[in-house]
């Protein structure tokens, strides 16, 4: 089974938005009981692909935010040395 058109991109976007809001990785809505394959009847493998798409979006945004903070701190330190 494959993603519906745009579904993977939407899951990535939702994960990234959650990270930007400061939500933790375990806030993935696919981990909620009513979204688990044992409840929905969805194929375990496809559910895992959807879960992972959301998580990859979250991880990408969280890493980008961490990098931005590090770059800002490095910039601040470099400009302080110049002053």
Secondary structure, DSSP 8 states (H G I E B T S, - for coil): ----TTHHHHHHHHHHHHHHHT--GGG-GGGSGGGSHHHH---HHHHHHHHHHHHHHHHHHHHHHHHHHHHHHHHHHHHHHH-
